[in-house]
Amino acid sequence: MVGVYDFGGGTFDFSVVDTAHGDFRVLATAGDSWLGGDDFDSATAEALANLFWKANNVDLRQRAVEWQQLLFAVERAKRGLSEREETEIHVPEVSRTASGTSDLRARIARGQAERIWRLLIDRTLHTCLQGLTMAGLRPSDLTRVFLSGGTTHIPMVRTALQSYFGTAPVTGVPPDYAVCLGAGVHAAQLEQTQEPTLPRL
């Protein structure tokens, strides 16, 4: 019995799969359609916007272009923190006033980001519990948990999963491409084993 932890940019899903007898059978699936890697960016950007507002009396959330620039910078920083303990967020000329322009510069450590992200990761574990409950299983009943989706590159995600399930998560293929590779393999198997649903023209 294995789990598939699929954490993409916009959604999260967890499936319990029976892999006995060389076949795959999905026993339960639970999901959160309003949770994804974008929420990590938004939460971090909110924290930085609050600090910038206190220092400059400018609310970047009320400025569409500048807010989008901040989200892009935060996403780059999030990726960087998957490999480094600290990184810099820089948005040039994010504020323009009569006295001139101001840049947003901030150094953020992985530990600081993890405190912001903790509740989001806890939401995924709650969804995992829902899926396990539907299948009548406990976290310790799974022999492996496979990762899918780019958000699973975040070290804190993997640490939380190992603590929750009692086993290190597995990346059979690059998580970013797991869904499309699986769909391709499944399509090839269908092509080899049965006639297509629609008639050939």
C-alpha positions in Angstrom: 0.0 0.0 0.0 1.5 3.3 -1.1 0.5 7.0 -1.0 0.9 9.6 -3.8 1.4 13.1 -2.5 0.7 15.4 -5.4 1.5 19.1 -4.6 1.4 21.3 -7.6 1.3 25.1 -8.1 -2.5 25.4 -7.8 -3.9 22.3 -6.2 -3.1 19.4 -3.8 -4.2 15.8 -3.9 -3.4 12.7 -2.0 -4.2 9.1 -3.2 -3.9 5.8 -1.5 -3.0 3.1 -4.0 -3.0 -0.7 -3.6 0.0 -2.0 -5.6 -0.4 -5.7 -4.7 -0.2 -8.4 -7.4 1.6 -6.2 -9.8 -1.4 -4.0 -10.5 -2.5 -0.5 -9.4 -5.9 0.1 -7.7 -6.8 3.5 -6.2 -8.5 3.0 -2.9 -9.1 6.6 -1.9 -8.4 10.1 -3.1 -8.7 13.4 -1.1 -7.9 16.9 -2.4 -7.7 20.6 -1.7 -8.5 22.6 -4.8 -7.6 25.8 -3.1 -4.1 24.9 -1.9 -0.9 24.9 -4.0 2.6 26.4 -4.4 1.1 29.7 -5.3 -0.2 30.0 -1.7 3.4 29.8 -0.4 4.2 32.7 -2.6 1.2 34.7 -1.5 1.8 34.1 2.2 5.5 35.2 1.9 4.6 38.2 -0.2 2.0 39.3 2.4 4.6 39.2 5.1 7.0 41.3 3.1 4.3 43.7 2.0 3.4 44.3 5.7 7.0 45.1 6.5 7.3 47.5 3.5 4.1 49.2 4.4 5.3 49.8 8.0 8.6 51.2 6.7 7.3 53.3 3.7 3.6 53.8 4.3 2.9 52.2 0.9 0.7 49.1 0.5 2.0 47.1 -2.4 -1.2 44.9 -2.3 -3.1 47.9 -3.7 -0.8 48.2 -6.7 -1.4 45.4 -9.2 1.9 45.7 -11.2 4.1 46.0 -8.1 2.3 43.2 -6.3 2.8 40.9 -9.3 6.5 41.8 -9.4 6.8 40.9 -5.7 5.1 37.6 -6.2 7.5 36.8 -9.0 10.5 37.7 -6.8 9.1 35.6 -3.9 8.6 32.6 -6.2 12.3 32.8 -7.3 13.3 33.1 -3.6 11.2 30.0 -2.7 13.0 28.0 -5.4 16.3 29.2 -4.1 15.5 28.2 -0.5 15.1 24.6 -1.7 18.8 24.6 -2.3 20.2 27.3 0.1 19.6 28.3 3.7 19.2 32.0 2.8 18.5 34.1 -0.3 17.6 37.7 -1.2 14.4 39.1 -2.5 14.8 42.2 -4.6 12.1 44.2 -6.4 13.6 47.4 -8.0 11.7 50.6 -8.0 8.7 49.0 -6.4 7.5 52.4 -5.0 7.5 55.8 -6.6 6.8 59.0 -4.6 7.5 62.7 -5.0 10.8 62.1 -3.2 12.0 59.4 -5.6 11.8 55.6 -6.0 12.3 52.9 -3.5 13.5 49.3 -4.0 12.3 46.4 -1.9 15.3 44.4 -0.6 15.1 41.7 2.0 17.1 38.7 3.0 15.1 35.7 4.0 16.3 32.5 5.7 14.8 29.1 5.2 13.7 29.0 8.8 11.8 32.3 8.5 10.0 31.1 5.4 9.1 27.8 7.0 7.4 29.6 9.9 5.2 31.3 7.3 4.5 28.0 5.4 3.8 25.8 8.4 0.0 26.1 8.3 -0.1 25.4 4.6 1.9 22.1 5.0 -0.3 21.2 8.0 -3.3 21.5 5.6 -1.8 18.9 3.3 -1.3 16.5 6.2 -5.0 17.0 7.2 -6.0 16.1 3.6 -3.7 13.0 3.8 -5.6 12.0 6.9 -8.9 12.3 5.1 -7.7 10.0 2.3 -6.3 7.5 4.8 -9.6 7.5 6.8 -11.6 6.8 3.6 -9.3 3.8 2.9 -9.5 2.6 6.6 -5.8 3.0 7.1 -3.3 4.7 9.3 -0.2 6.6 8.2 2.1 3.8 9.3 0.2 1.3 7.1 1.8 2.8 3.9 5.0 1.3 2.8 6.0 4.3 0.7 4.9 7.8 -0.2 5.7 9.0 -3.7 6.1 12.7 -4.5 4.5 14.5 -7.4 4.4 18.2 -8.2 7.0 21.0 -8.0 6.0 22.1 -4.5 7.4 18.8 -3.1 11.0 20.2 -3.8 10.6 22.3 -0.6 12.7 20.6 2.1 10.1 21.3 4.8 7.5 19.4 2.9 9.7 16.3 2.8 10.6 16.6 6.4 7.0 16.9 7.5 6.0 13.8 5.4 8.8 11.7 6.9 7.7 12.7 10.4 4.0 12.0 9.6 4.3 8.7 7.8 7.5 7.4 9.5 9.3 6.8 6.2 11.2 9.1 3.8 9.2 10.1 0.8 10.3 8.7 -2.6 10.8 10.5 -5.9 10.6 7.7 -8.6 10.8 10.3 -11.3 11.3 14.1 -11.2 8.2 15.4 -9.3 7.6 18.2 -11.8 7.0 15.7 -14.6 5.5 12.8 -12.7 1.9 13.4 -13.9 2.7 13.9 -17.6 5.1 10.9 -17.6 2.5 8.7 -15.9 -0.2 9.8 -18.4 2.1 9.0 -21.3 2.9 5.5 -19.9 -0.8 4.8 -19.3 -1.7 5.9 -22.8 0.9 3.6 -24.3 -0.4 0.7 -22.2 -4.0 1.4 -23.4 -2.8 1.5 -27.0 -1.2 -1.9 -26.7 -4.0 -3.7 -24.8 -7.3 -2.5 -26.2 -9.0 -0.8 -29.1 -9.6 2.9 -28.8 -13.0 4.1 -27.6 -13.6 6.2 -30.7 -13.5 4.5 -34.1 -10.6 5.2 -36.4 -11.5 7.4 -39.4 
